[in-house]
Amino acid sequence: MSQAASCWVVLLVALVAANLPFVNERLMAVVPLAGRGKPLALRVAELVVLYFLAGGVGMLFERRVGQIAPQGWEFYAVTGALFLVLAFPGFTWRYLLKHRKGGHA
């Protein structure tokens, strides 16, 4: 896989991972939860875990290309902010849009 394709795959993985906590009611999209739904704190915790998993995918691609470059705190601050921006569509869908209860038109 080319370097440009690897970048696009990592961005796509990050986009899906950032929105995953907001589009389902399961823990990590796998484990069903009892109760009304996931609280926001659990969604944020999932977001942090998925940030590191998406970063791991990026590191795997970087390792395939060559040596992994050392990163400072600035890298993690920028990628964390980008991950939050990528999560905005899921957050908007979950918390800012009104969802109809039932199927009445």
C-alpha positions as CSV (number, residue, x, y, z in Angstrom):
1,M,0.0,0.0,0.0
2,S,1.3,3.4,-0.9
3,Q,2.1,6.1,1.7
4,A,-0.8,8.3,0.5
5,A,-3.2,5.3,0.7
6,S,-2.0,4.6,4.2
7,C,-2.8,8.1,5.3
8,W,-6.3,8.0,3.9
9,V,-6.9,4.6,5.6
10,V,-5.8,6.0,8.9
11,L,-8.1,9.0,8.5
12,L,-11.0,6.8,7.6
13,V,-10.3,4.5,10.6
14,A,-10.1,7.6,12.8
15,L,-13.4,9.0,11.4
16,V,-15.3,5.7,12.1
17,A,-13.7,5.3,15.5
18,A,-14.5,8.9,16.6
19,N,-18.2,8.5,15.7
20,L,-18.6,4.9,17.0
21,P,-19.4,5.8,20.6
22,F,-22.2,8.1,19.5
23,V,-24.0,5.9,17.0
24,N,-24.7,2.8,19.1
25,E,-25.7,1.9,22.6
26,R,-23.2,-1.0,23.1
27,L,-20.0,-0.8,25.0
28,M,-17.2,-0.6,22.3
29,A,-19.9,-1.5,19.8
30,V,-19.8,-5.1,21.0
31,V,-21.1,-5.6,24.5
32,P,-24.8,-4.8,25.1
33,L,-25.5,-2.7,28.1
34,A,-28.5,-3.1,30.4
35,G,-30.5,0.1,31.1
36,R,-31.7,3.1,29.1
37,G,-28.5,3.9,27.3
38,K,-24.9,4.9,27.6
39,P,-24.1,8.0,29.7
40,L,-21.9,10.7,28.2
41,A,-19.0,9.8,30.5
42,L,-18.9,6.3,29.1
43,R,-19.0,7.6,25.6
44,V,-16.1,9.9,26.3
45,A,-14.1,7.0,27.9
46,E,-14.8,5.0,24.7
47,L,-13.6,7.9,22.7
48,V,-10.3,8.0,24.5
49,V,-9.8,4.2,24.1
50,L,-10.7,4.4,20.4
51,Y,-8.3,7.4,19.9
52,F,-5.4,5.2,21.1
53,L,-6.6,2.2,18.9
54,A,-6.7,4.5,15.8
55,G,-3.3,5.8,16.7
56,G,-2.1,2.2,16.9
57,V,-3.3,1.6,13.4
58,G,-1.3,4.6,12.3
59,M,1.8,3.4,14.1
60,L,1.5,0.0,12.3
61,F,1.4,1.7,9.0
62,E,4.4,3.9,9.9
63,R,6.3,0.8,11.1
64,R,5.7,-0.8,7.7
65,V,7.1,2.2,5.9
66,G,10.2,2.6,8.1
67,Q,11.2,3.7,11.5
68,I,8.6,5.2,13.8
69,A,9.4,8.9,14.4
70,P,9.5,10.0,18.1
71,Q,6.6,12.4,19.0
72,G,6.3,15.1,21.6
73,W,3.2,16.3,23.5
74,E,2.4,18.6,20.6
75,F,1.7,15.7,18.3
76,Y,-0.8,14.2,20.8
77,A,-2.5,17.5,21.4
78,V,-3.0,18.1,17.7
79,T,-4.2,14.5,16.9
80,G,-6.5,14.5,20.0
81,A,-8.1,17.8,18.8
82,L,-8.4,16.4,15.3
83,F,-10.1,13.2,16.7
84,L,-12.6,15.4,18.6
85,V,-13.3,17.3,15.4
86,L,-13.9,14.0,13.6
87,A,-16.3,13.0,16.4
88,F,-18.5,16.1,15.9
89,P,-20.9,14.5,13.4
90,G,-21.7,11.7,15.8
91,F,-22.0,14.0,18.8
92,T,-24.4,16.3,16.8
93,W,-26.5,13.3,15.7
94,R,-26.7,11.9,19.3
95,Y,-27.2,15.1,21.4
96,L,-28.1,18.1,19.2
97,L,-30.7,16.6,16.7
98,K,-34.2,15.8,17.8
99,H,-35.1,12.2,17.3
100,R,-38.8,11.1,17.0
101,K,-40.1,8.7,19.5
102,G,-42.3,6.1,17.6
103,G,-43.1,6.1,13.9
104,H,-45.8,8.8,13.7
105,A,-45.5,11.2,10.8
